[in-house]
Amino acid sequence: MTPVGLAVSIFGVMLLLMALRMPIAVSMFIAGSIGYVAQAGWLPLSNFLNTQAFARFASYDLSVIPLFILMGQFATKGGLSKALFEFAAAVMGRFRGGLAMAALLACAAFGAISGSSVATAATITSVALPEMRRHGYSGRLATGTLAAGGTLGIQLPPSVVLVIYAILTEQNITKLFAAATIPGIIAMIGYMVAVAIYVRVVPGHAPEIADAHAPITLRTVMGIVPIIVIFVLLFGGIYGGFFTPTEGAAVGVATTFLTALLRREMSLVKFGECFQGTAISAAMIFMLLLGADVMNAALAQTQVPKQLAAAVGGWAIPPTGVVAAILVFYVLLGAVMDELSMLLLTIPIFLPMVTGLDFGMPAESVAIWFGIMVLMTVGFGLLAPPVGLNVYVVNGIAKDVPITESYRGVMPFLASDVVRTSALLLFPSISLWLVNRL
């Protein structure tokens, strides 16, 4: 069998196992093991697994993942989402569509603590959805806004997806966090603009005039002070060079836990649930990492990734066009796979191809910019049918809203994603400006 045929067969086995409802991590592990044995034999695979599993799980850099997940768990159980939405509603409630904009602001602020898209969508939805429906927002606009807002949980640092990308590509996590900041803020503003346009162009989905809104009081302001302290300590310490991202994650966990205690929201039961949820999420990610390691090792032996990179480099296609084609592929792949699985499976193949192209900037800058482009594109898979994990999560809470209405509700935000991603693709300096300044 030719190397290309073998690589295609490995992918075919993985997809077949996924179709049989095998967990993605197990599917990648089995397919990679079969491909590895077919090329090198059983004994080399045994030796590889003997060393790779320990080398992967004993990595100090990997410890940042459960720490950020635990920080998000403490933020979720600690009631920080309610304080965020109350303040955002008081600020934005005076505008038409203001509660939807407030939900987006709350999602962005909560995402800057949790680093998780699904957690952000589920947590803010539980607080914001009843208020939006009570004030006359349609199920379509409410669920679409909250599903789209949830993606801000990974588009803004500290993003678990960015951490995984940094580990896979051996890039500086701090630089990736800095690179994601401006695109993440643009994403939030773009979503708010989409709401403002939608409520005017398509009447009947939001109150025609601004509702009577709660005033900004000392209580609402004081409610977000602990969140500001957490944010300043975490990112100020990381960007200021006072501690590493892993140490910063530990500081974030401690301050978020103390905030939950001071708010009297953390019970012994919730404390245990936080660690249980962290263990489940971290174990899932680590198993995906191991499965992807085996799969990528088998593909690397076929030499197909290198051949593909060399072939693309010889094509008469502008480098930006190659990246655009990869992003379209990610959009399509997002219909059948989750974001972490996509990254683990494809980044070892695509990154050498992209960094080998001439963009007129250093390879490190290309790797950072490409990571942000991939991060932005991942949001499509979280919203677009037929999967749209965030849509399913929000729709599961809003049981009276048909899933088709929720999908229609995310369309304005997908249009905003297209505009933003196109701008970031054509102007890499938007992503790299803050990195260069720091």
C-alpha positions in Angstrom: 0.0 0.0 0.0 1.3 3.5 -0.9 1.9 6.0 1.9 -1.1 8.1 0.7 -3.3 5.0 0.7 -2.2 4.1 4.2 -2.9 7.6 5.5 -6.3 7.5 4.0 -7.0 4.1 5.5 -6.0 5.3 8.9 -8.5 8.2 8.6 -11.1 5.8 7.3 -10.7 3.5 10.3 -11.0 6.5 12.6 -14.2 7.7 10.9 -15.7 4.3 10.9 -15.2 3.9 14.6 -16.7 7.3 15.2 -19.7 6.3 13.1 -20.1 3.3 15.4 -20.3 5.8 18.3 -16.8 5.0 19.7 -15.4 7.9 21.8 -13.2 10.1 19.6 -10.1 9.5 21.8 -10.5 5.8 21.5 -11.1 6.0 17.7 -7.9 7.9 17.2 -6.0 5.6 19.4 -7.1 2.4 17.7 -6.8 3.8 14.2 -3.3 5.2 15.0 -2.2 1.9 16.6 -3.3 -0.1 13.5 -1.4 2.3 11.2 1.7 2.2 13.4 1.7 -1.6 13.6 1.2 -1.9 9.8 4.3 0.2 9.2 6.7 -0.6 12.1 5.3 -3.6 14.0 3.9 -4.3 17.4 7.1 -4.0 19.5 8.0 -0.4 18.3 4.4 0.6 19.1 4.7 -0.9 22.6 8.0 1.1 23.1 6.4 4.2 21.8 3.4 3.9 24.2 5.7 3.1 27.1 7.5 6.4 26.8 4.9 8.7 25.2 2.1 8.3 27.7 4.4 9.3 30.6 6.1 12.0 28.6 2.8 13.5 27.7 1.1 13.4 31.1 4.1 14.3 33.2 4.5 17.6 31.3 4.5 20.6 33.5 3.0 22.8 30.8 0.0 20.4 30.7 -0.9 21.3 34.4 -2.3 24.6 33.2 -5.3 22.9 31.7 -6.9 21.4 34.9 -6.1 24.7 36.7 -8.0 26.8 34.2 -10.8 24.3 34.2 -11.0 24.4 38.0 -11.0 28.2 37.9 -14.0 28.1 35.6 -15.8 25.6 37.8 -15.3 27.8 40.9 -16.6 30.8 38.8 -19.6 28.8 37.7 -20.5 27.5 41.2 -19.6 30.7 42.9 -22.4 32.8 41.4 -20.2 35.2 39.5 -22.4 35.0 36.4 -25.4 36.6 38.1 -23.4 39.7 39.3 -21.9 40.0 35.8 -25.3 40.0 34.1 -26.9 42.4 36.6 -24.2 45.0 36.0 -24.2 44.5 32.2 -28.0 44.8 32.1 -27.8 48.0 34.2 -25.3 49.5 31.7 -26.9 48.3 28.4 -30.6 48.1 29.4 -31.3 51.6 28.2 -30.6 50.6 24.5 -32.9 48.8 22.2 -31.8 45.1 22.3 -29.9 46.1 25.4 -30.5 42.9 27.4 -29.1 40.8 24.5 -26.1 43.0 24.4 -25.8 42.7 28.2 -25.8 38.9 27.8 -22.9 39.2 25.3 -21.0 41.4 27.7 -21.6 39.0 30.5 -20.5 36.1 28.3 -17.3 37.9 27.4 -16.5 38.7 31.1 -17.3 35.2 32.3 -15.4 33.6 29.4 -12.3 35.6 30.5 -12.5 33.6 33.8 -13.8 30.2 32.7 -12.0 29.7 29.3 -14.7 27.3 28.3 -17.4 27.9 25.6 -19.9 25.4 26.8 -19.6 26.5 30.4 -20.0 30.1 29.5 -23.1 29.4 27.3 -24.8 27.2 30.0 -24.0 29.5 32.9 -25.0 32.8 31.4 -28.1 31.2 29.8 -29.4 30.1 33.2 -29.2 33.7 34.4 -30.0 35.8 31.3 -32.6 33.7 29.5 -35.5 34.1 32.0 -34.9 37.9 32.1 -34.8 38.2 28.3 -38.0 36.2 27.9 -39.7 38.2 30.7 -38.9 41.5 28.8 -40.3 40.2 25.5 -37.4 38.9 23.6 -38.2 36.1 21.2 -36.9 32.6 21.7 -35.0 32.9 18.4 -33.0 36.0 19.4 -32.5 35.0 23.0 -31.1 31.5 22.4 -29.1 32.7 19.3 -27.5 35.5 21.3 -26.6 33.2 24.2 -25.2 30.4 22.0 -23.1 32.9 20.1 -22.0 34.6 23.3 -20.8 31.3 24.6 -18.2 31.1 21.9 -16.5 34.2 23.5 -15.5 31.8 26.3 -12.8 30.3 24.0 -12.2 33.4 21.8 -11.0 35.4 24.7 -8.1 34.3 27.0 -7.7 32.2 29.0 -8.9 29.8 26.4 -8.4 26.1 26.9 -8.3 25.7 23.1 -5.4 28.2 22.9 -3.6 26.3 25.7 -3.9 23.1 23.7 -2.7 24.8 20.6 0.3 26.3 22.5 1.3 22.8 23.8 0.9 21.2 20.4 2.9 23.8 18.5 5.4 24.7 21.4 4.4 28.3 21.2 4.4 30.8 24.1 1.0 30.8 25.8 1.4 34.4 27.0 1.9 35.6 23.4 -1.1 33.6 22.2 -3.3 35.0 25.0 -2.1 38.5 23.9 -2.8 37.8 20.3 -6.4 36.6 21.1 -7.3 39.7 23.1 -8.0 42.2 20.3 -9.8 39.6 18.0 -11.9 38.5 21.0 -12.9 42.1 21.7 -13.7 42.6 18.1 -15.9 39.4 18.2 -17.8 40.8 21.2 -18.4 44.2 19.5 -19.3 42.5 16.3 -22.0 40.4 18.0 -23.4 43.5 19.7 -23.6 45.3 16.4 -25.3 42.2 14.9 -27.9 42.5 17.7 -28.4 46.2 17.1 -28.9 45.7 13.4 -31.1 42.6 13.8 -33.6 44.2 16.2 -34.1 47.1 13.8 -34.2 45.1 10.5 -36.3 42.2 11.8 -39.0 43.7 14.1 -40.9 41.7 16.7 -37.9 39.9 18.3 -37.1 42.5 20.9 -39.1 45.3 22.6 -39.7 48.2 20.2 -38.6 50.7 22.8 -36.0 50.3 25.6 -37.5 48.7 28.7 -37.4 50.3 32.1 -34.0 49.1 33.2 -32.4 48.7 36.6 -30.2 51.7 37.6 -26.5 51.3 38.2 -26.2 51.1 41.9 -23.4 50.6 44.4 -24.5 47.0 44.9 -24.2 46.2 41.1 -20.8 47.9 40.9 -19.5 46.1 44.0 -20.7 42.8 42.6 -18.2 42.9 39.8 -15.2 44.2 41.8 -14.0 40.7 42.7 -14.2 39.7 39.1 -12.0 42.8 38.1 -9.5 41.8 40.9 -9.3 38.2 39.5 -8.8 39.5 36.0 -6.1 42.1 36.9 -4.2 39.6 39.1 -4.3 36.8 36.5 -3.5 38.7 33.3 -1.6 41.6 34.9 0.7 39.1 36.6 1.1 37.0 33.4 1.7 39.9 31.0 3.8 41.8 33.6 6.1 38.8 33.9 5.5 38.3 37.6 4.5 34.6 37.1 4.1 32.0 34.3 0.7 31.1 32.8 0.7 28.0 35.0 1.4 30.0 38.1 -1.1 32.5 37.0 -3.7 29.8 36.6 -3.0 28.7 40.2 -3.4 32.3 41.4 -6.7 32.5 39.4 -8.0 29.4 41.1 -7.2 30.6 44.6 -8.7 34.1 44.0 -11.8 32.7 42.4 -12.3 30.2 45.2 -11.9 33.0 47.8 -14.4 35.1 45.9 -16.9 32.3 45.9 -16.4 31.9 49.7 -16.8 35.6 50.4 -20.0 35.6 48.3 -21.2 32.6 50.5 -22.0 30.7 47.3 -19.6 27.8 47.9 -20.8 24.8 49.9 -19.0 21.6 50.6 -21.2 19.8 48.0 -20.4 22.5 45.3 -16.7 22.3 46.3 -16.7 18.5 45.5 -18.7 19.1 42.3 -16.0 21.6 41.1 -13.2 19.0 41.5 -15.3 16.2 40.0 -16.2 18.3 37.0 -12.5 19.3 36.6 -11.4 15.7 36.8 -13.9 14.6 34.1 -13.0 17.4 31.7 -9.3 17.1 32.2 -9.4 13.3 31.8 -11.3 13.7 28.5 -8.7 16.2 27.2 -5.8 14.1 28.3 -7.2 11.0 26.6 -7.7 13.0 23.5 -4.1 14.1 23.6 -2.9 10.5 23.9 -5.1 9.3 21.1 -4.0 12.1 18.9 -0.3 11.4 19.7 -0.7 7.8 18.5 -2.6 8.9 15.4 -0.2 11.6 14.5 2.8 9.3 15.0 1.3 6.8 12.6 0.6 9.6 10.0 4.1 11.0 10.5 5.6 7.6 9.5 3.8 7.7 6.2 5.6 11.0 5.4 2.3 12.3 4.0 2.2 15.5 6.1 5.7 16.5 4.8 4.8 15.6 1.2 1.6 17.6 1.5 3.5 20.6 2.9 6.1 20.4 0.0 3.3 20.0 -2.6 1.4 23.0 -1.3 4.5 25.1 -1.3 5.0 24.4 -5.0 1.5 25.4 -6.0 0.9 28.8 -7.5 -1.6 29.8 -4.8 -1.1 32.8 -2.6 -0.3 31.9 1.0 -3.5 33.7 2.2 -5.5 31.5 -0.2 -4.0 28.4 1.3 -5.0 29.5 4.8 -8.5 30.4 3.6 -8.9 26.9 2.2 -7.8 25.4 5.5 -10.3 27.5 7.4 -13.1 26.4 5.1 -12.0 22.8 5.8 -12.3 23.5 9.5 -15.8 24.8 9.1 -16.8 21.6 7.3 -14.9 19.4 9.8 -16.7 21.2 12.7 -19.9 19.6 11.5 -18.8 16.2 12.7 -16.0 16.8 15.3 -15.5 18.9 18.4 -13.0 21.7 18.5 -10.3 19.9 20.5 -10.3 16.8 18.4 -10.0 18.9 15.3 -7.0 20.7 16.6 -5.2 17.6 17.9 -5.8 15.8 14.6 -5.0 18.5 12.1 -2.5 21.0 13.6 0.5 18.6 13.3 -0.4 18.3 9.6 -1.4 21.9 8.7 1.1 24.0 10.8 4.3 22.8 9.0 2.5 23.6 5.7 1.5 27.1 6.8 4.8 28.0 8.4 6.6 26.9 5.3 4.8 29.6 3.2 6.1 33.1 2.7 3.9 35.6 4.6 6.7 38.1 5.0 6.9 37.6 8.7 8.8 35.3 11.1 7.7 31.7 11.5 6.7 32.4 15.2 4.4 35.2 14.1 2.9 33.0 11.5 2.3 30.2 14.0 0.6 32.7 16.4 -1.5 34.3 13.8 -2.6 30.9 12.4 -3.5 29.8 15.9 -5.8 32.8 16.2 -7.3 32.1 12.8 -8.1 28.6 13.8 -9.5 29.7 17.1 -11.9 32.1 15.4 -13.0 29.4 12.9 -13.7 26.9 15.7 -16.6 29.2 16.7 -18.4 28.3 13.5 -18.5 24.6 14.5 -20.0 25.5 17.9 -22.9 27.4 16.2 -23.5 26.0 12.7 -25.9 23.2 12.0 -26.1 20.2 12.0 -24.1 19.9 15.3 -23.6 23.4 16.8 -22.8 22.2 20.4 -23.5 25.6 21.9 -26.9 25.7 20.2 -27.8 22.3 21.7 -26.6 23.4 25.2 -28.7 26.6 25.2 -31.7 25.0 23.5 -31.6 22.2 26.2 -32.2 24.9 28.8 -34.8 26.8 26.7 -37.0 23.8 26.3 -39.9 25.8 24.8 -37.9 27.0 21.9 -37.6 24.7 18.8 -34.1 23.9 17.8 -34.8 25.3 14.3 -35.5 28.7 15.8 -32.2 28.6 17.7 -30.3 27.8 14.5 -32.1 30.7 12.8 -31.1 32.9 15.7 -27.4 32.3 15.3 -27.3 33.3 11.6 -26.6 37.0 12.2 -23.7 36.1 14.5 -22.3 33.7 11.9 -22.4 36.5 9.4 -20.5 38.6 11.9 -18.0 35.7 12.2 -17.4 35.7 8.5 -16.7 39.4 8.4 -14.3 39.3 11.4 -12.5 36.2 10.2 -12.0 37.7 6.7 -10.5 40.9 8.3 -8.2 38.9 10.5 -7.1 36.8 7.5 -6.3 39.8 5.3 -4.7 41.8 8.0 -2.6 39.6 10.3 -1.3 42.8 12.1 -4.7 43.0 14.0 -3.8 39.8 15.8 -0.1 40.5 16.2 -0.3 44.2 17.2 -0.6 43.6 21.0 2.0 40.8 20.8 4.5 43.1 19.3 3.8 45.8 21.8 4.3 43.5 24.8 
